[in-house]
C-alpha cells in the first residue's frame, strides 16, 4: 500500500502517468482495515485517496477534459472519502500519549489532510488558471484601450472552482504552519518547513 501511495502521489505531483496504475486491481476497495492504530488508519486512508488521485490525473489531465461536471464528480468522491475517515484521523493526539506517539499521530494526520487538500487543488487548478486567464485578458484589454470586442466574461462555475483551489491551498498552508509551530516536525522535514 505504501508503494502504491508513493507512486500515485509522486506521479500526480510530477504530472506523469503512474507506473502501477495499469496494474491496480479493478476492485480498489478490497482493503478496509489493516490495523486499529492511527498509523494503519492513515495508511489505509492514503491508499484509498491515491486511487482518487489516479482517477483525477486520468480524467482531467490525461484526457485533457477539464469540464466542471467532471470536477464536481471528482470533488464529490473526495468529499465522500473525507466523510468516511475514522475518528482518529480527525482529532489531535490524546493527552495520555507520550511525545513520540503524539508526534507520529500528528504527522500522520497532517499527511492525510495535506494529501486531501492536494487532491482538491489538483482537481480545481485548471479552473483557477482559466479564471486568471480571463482576468488577465480583461486587464490587458482595458490597459490597451481596445474596445473592439466586449471584455471576456468569467464563467461562474470556473470562478467557484478557482476559489475552491485557493481555499484548499490556504487550508494546507494553515495545517502545515500549525504543525510547524507545535514543534512536532522532525528536523529532516526541511522541505515542508
The 8 nearest C-alpha neighbors of each residue, nearest first, counted from 0:
[[1, 3, 2, 46, 4, 42, 43, 5],
 [2, 0, 4, 3, 5, 42, 46, 6],
 [3, 1, 5, 4, 0, 6, 7, 19],
 [2, 4, 0, 6, 1, 5, 7, 46],
 [5, 3, 1, 7, 2, 46, 49, 6],
 [4, 6, 2, 8, 3, 7, 9, 1],
 [7, 5, 3, 9, 8, 4, 10, 2],
 [6, 8, 10, 4, 9, 5, 17, 49],
 [7, 9, 11, 5, 10, 6, 4, 12],
 [8, 10, 12, 6, 11, 7, 5, 13],
 [11, 9, 15, 7, 13, 17, 12, 8],
 [10, 12, 14, 8, 9, 13, 7, 15],
 [13, 11, 9, 10, 14, 8, 15, 7],
 [12, 14, 10, 15, 11, 9, 8, 16],
 [15, 13, 11, 12, 10, 16, 56, 60],
 [14, 16, 10, 13, 11, 17, 12, 9],
 [17, 15, 10, 18, 14, 11, 20, 56],
 [16, 18, 20, 10, 19, 7, 15, 6],
 [17, 19, 20, 16, 6, 21, 10, 7],
 [18, 20, 22, 17, 21, 23, 6, 3],
 [19, 21, 17, 22, 23, 18, 53, 7],
 [22, 20, 19, 23, 18, 17, 24, 25],
 [23, 21, 19, 20, 24, 18, 25, 17],
 [24, 22, 20, 21, 19, 25, 27, 26],
 [25, 23, 26, 27, 22, 21, 29, 20],
 [24, 26, 27, 23, 28, 22, 29, 21],
 [27, 25, 24, 28, 29, 23, 30, 50],
 [26, 28, 29, 25, 24, 50, 23, 30],
 [27, 29, 30, 26, 31, 47, 25, 24],
 [30, 28, 27, 26, 31, 24, 32, 25],
 [31, 29, 28, 32, 33, 43, 27, 47],
 [30, 32, 29, 28, 43, 33, 44, 47],
 [33, 31, 34, 30, 43, 40, 35, 39],
 [34, 32, 39, 31, 35, 43, 30, 40],
 [35, 33, 39, 32, 36, 40, 38, 37],
 [34, 36, 39, 37, 40, 33, 32, 38],
 [37, 35, 38, 39, 34, 40, 87, 41],
 [36, 38, 40, 39, 87, 41, 104, 35],
 [39, 37, 41, 40, 36, 42, 107, 104],
 [38, 40, 42, 34, 41, 37, 36, 33],
 [41, 39, 37, 43, 38, 42, 44, 36],
 [42, 40, 44, 38, 39, 43, 45, 37],
 [41, 43, 39, 45, 40, 44, 46, 38],
 [42, 44, 46, 40, 45, 41, 39, 47],
 [45, 43, 41, 47, 46, 42, 40, 48],
 [46, 44, 48, 42, 43, 47, 49, 41],
 [45, 47, 43, 49, 44, 48, 4, 42],
 [46, 48, 44, 49, 45, 50, 43, 51],
 [49, 47, 45, 51, 50, 46, 44, 52],
 [48, 50, 52, 46, 51, 47, 4, 7],
 [51, 49, 53, 52, 48, 47, 54, 46],
 [50, 52, 54, 48, 53, 49, 55, 47],
 [53, 51, 49, 55, 50, 54, 118, 56],
 [52, 54, 50, 56, 51, 55, 57, 49],
 [53, 55, 51, 57, 52, 56, 58, 50],
 [56, 54, 52, 58, 53, 57, 59, 51],
 [55, 57, 60, 53, 54, 59, 58, 61],
 [56, 58, 61, 54, 55, 60, 59, 53],
 [59, 57, 55, 62, 56, 54, 60, 61],
 [60, 58, 65, 64, 63, 56, 55, 57],
 [59, 61, 63, 56, 62, 57, 58, 64],
 [62, 60, 57, 63, 56, 59, 58, 16],
 [61, 63, 64, 60, 58, 59, 57, 65],
 [64, 62, 60, 59, 61, 65, 58, 57],
 [65, 63, 59, 62, 66, 58, 60, 69],
 [66, 64, 59, 63, 67, 69, 125, 70],
 [67, 65, 69, 68, 64, 70, 59, 71],
 [66, 68, 70, 69, 71, 65, 156, 157],
 [67, 69, 71, 66, 70, 72, 65, 73],
 [70, 68, 72, 66, 67, 71, 73, 65],
 [69, 71, 67, 73, 72, 68, 122, 74],
 [70, 72, 74, 68, 73, 69, 67, 75],
 [73, 71, 69, 75, 70, 74, 68, 76],
 [72, 74, 76, 70, 75, 71, 69, 77],
 [75, 73, 77, 71, 76, 72, 70, 78],
 [74, 76, 78, 72, 73, 77, 71, 79],
 [77, 75, 73, 79, 74, 78, 80, 72],
 [76, 78, 74, 80, 75, 79, 81, 73],
 [77, 79, 81, 75, 80, 76, 82, 74],
 [80, 78, 82, 76, 81, 77, 75, 83],
 [79, 81, 77, 83, 78, 82, 76, 84],
 [82, 80, 78, 79, 83, 84, 77, 115],
 [81, 83, 79, 80, 84, 78, 85, 77],
 [84, 82, 80, 81, 79, 85, 78, 44],
 [85, 83, 81, 82, 88, 86, 80, 44],
 [86, 84, 87, 88, 83, 89, 40, 82],
 [85, 87, 89, 88, 84, 90, 83, 37],
 [88, 86, 85, 89, 90, 37, 40, 91],
 [89, 87, 86, 108, 85, 90, 84, 41],
 [90, 88, 86, 87, 85, 91, 84, 108],
 [91, 89, 87, 88, 92, 86, 108, 93],
 [92, 90, 105, 93, 89, 104, 87, 88],
 [91, 93, 101, 104, 90, 105, 94, 96],
 [92, 94, 95, 96, 91, 101, 90, 97],
 [95, 93, 96, 92, 97, 101, 91, 98],
 [94, 96, 93, 97, 92, 101, 98, 100],
 [97, 95, 93, 94, 101, 100, 98, 92],
 [96, 98, 100, 99, 101, 95, 94, 102],
 [97, 99, 101, 100, 102, 96, 103, 183],
 [98, 100, 102, 101, 97, 103, 96, 104],
 [101, 99, 103, 102, 97, 98, 96, 104],
 [100, 102, 98, 104, 92, 99, 103, 96],
 [103, 101, 99, 105, 100, 183, 104, 98],
 [102, 104, 100, 106, 101, 105, 107, 99],
 [105, 103, 101, 107, 102, 106, 100, 92],
 [106, 104, 108, 102, 107, 103, 109, 101],
 [105, 107, 109, 103, 108, 104, 102, 110],
 [108, 106, 110, 104, 109, 105, 103, 41],
 [107, 109, 111, 105, 110, 106, 88, 112],
 [108, 110, 106, 112, 107, 111, 113, 105],
 [109, 111, 107, 113, 108, 112, 114, 106],
 [110, 112, 114, 108, 109, 113, 45, 115],
 [113, 111, 109, 115, 114, 110, 108, 116],
 [114, 112, 116, 110, 115, 111, 171, 109],
 [115, 113, 117, 111, 112, 116, 110, 118],
 [116, 114, 118, 112, 113, 117, 111, 119],
 [117, 115, 113, 119, 167, 118, 114, 171],
 [116, 118, 120, 114, 115, 119, 113, 121],
 [117, 119, 121, 115, 116, 120, 114, 52],
 [120, 118, 116, 122, 121, 117, 123, 115],
 [121, 119, 164, 117, 123, 118, 122, 124],
 [120, 122, 118, 119, 124, 123, 117, 55],
 [123, 121, 119, 120, 124, 70, 118, 55],
 [122, 124, 120, 164, 160, 126, 121, 125],
 [123, 125, 127, 126, 121, 120, 122, 164],
 [126, 124, 128, 127, 123, 129, 65, 122],
 [127, 125, 129, 157, 161, 128, 124, 123],
 [128, 126, 161, 124, 130, 129, 125, 131],
 [127, 129, 131, 125, 126, 130, 132, 124],
 [130, 128, 126, 132, 127, 131, 125, 133],
 [131, 129, 127, 133, 132, 128, 158, 126],
 [130, 132, 134, 128, 133, 129, 135, 127],
 [133, 131, 129, 135, 134, 130, 128, 136],
 [132, 134, 136, 130, 131, 135, 137, 151],
 [133, 135, 131, 137, 132, 136, 138, 130],
 [134, 136, 138, 132, 137, 133, 139, 131],
 [137, 135, 139, 133, 134, 138, 140, 132],
 [136, 138, 134, 140, 135, 139, 150, 151],
 [139, 137, 135, 141, 140, 136, 134, 142],
 [140, 138, 136, 142, 137, 141, 135, 143],
 [139, 141, 137, 143, 138, 142, 145, 136],
 [140, 142, 138, 144, 139, 143, 137, 145],
 [143, 141, 139, 144, 140, 138, 145, 137],
 [144, 142, 140, 145, 141, 139, 138, 146],
 [145, 143, 141, 142, 140, 146, 139, 147],
 [144, 146, 143, 140, 147, 141, 148, 142],
 [145, 147, 148, 144, 149, 140, 141, 150],
 [148, 146, 145, 149, 144, 150, 140, 141],
 [149, 147, 146, 150, 145, 151, 140, 137],
 [148, 150, 151, 146, 147, 152, 137, 140],
 [149, 151, 137, 152, 148, 140, 136, 146],
 [152, 150, 137, 133, 149, 153, 136, 134],
 [153, 151, 150, 154, 133, 137, 134, 149],
 [152, 154, 155, 133, 130, 151, 158, 157],
 [153, 155, 157, 156, 158, 152, 130, 159],
 [156, 154, 158, 157, 153, 159, 160, 152],
 [157, 155, 159, 158, 154, 160, 67, 161],
 [156, 158, 126, 160, 154, 155, 159, 161],
 [157, 159, 161, 155, 156, 160, 130, 162],
 [160, 158, 156, 162, 157, 161, 155, 163],
 [159, 161, 163, 157, 162, 123, 158, 126],
 [162, 160, 127, 158, 164, 126, 163, 159],
 [161, 163, 165, 159, 164, 160, 166, 158],
 [164, 162, 160, 166, 161, 165, 167, 159],
 [165, 163, 120, 161, 123, 167, 162, 166],
 [164, 166, 168, 162, 167, 163, 169, 161],
 [167, 165, 163, 169, 168, 164, 162, 170],
 [166, 168, 170, 164, 116, 169, 165, 163],
 [169, 167, 171, 165, 166, 170, 172, 164],
 [168, 170, 172, 166, 171, 167, 173, 165],
 [171, 169, 173, 167, 172, 168, 174, 166],
 [170, 172, 168, 174, 169, 173, 113, 116],
 [171, 173, 169, 175, 170, 174, 176, 168],
 [174, 172, 170, 176, 171, 175, 177, 169],
 [175, 173, 171, 177, 172, 176, 170, 178],
 [174, 176, 172, 178, 173, 177, 179, 171],
 [175, 177, 179, 173, 178, 174, 172, 180],
 [176, 178, 180, 174, 179, 175, 173, 181],
 [177, 179, 181, 175, 180, 176, 174, 183],
 [180, 178, 176, 181, 177, 182, 184, 175],
 [181, 179, 177, 182, 178, 176, 183, 175],
 [182, 180, 178, 179, 183, 177, 184, 176],
 [183, 181, 180, 179, 184, 178, 185, 177],
 [182, 184, 102, 181, 178, 185, 179, 105],
 [185, 183, 182, 179, 186, 188, 178, 106],
 [184, 186, 187, 188, 183, 182, 189, 102],
 [185, 187, 188, 184, 189, 192, 183, 182],
 [186, 188, 185, 189, 190, 184, 191, 192],
 [189, 187, 186, 190, 191, 185, 192, 184],
 [188, 190, 192, 191, 187, 186, 185, 184],
 [191, 189, 192, 188, 187, 186, 185, 184],
 [190, 192, 189, 188, 175, 179, 184, 187],
 [191, 189, 190, 188, 179, 175, 176, 184]]
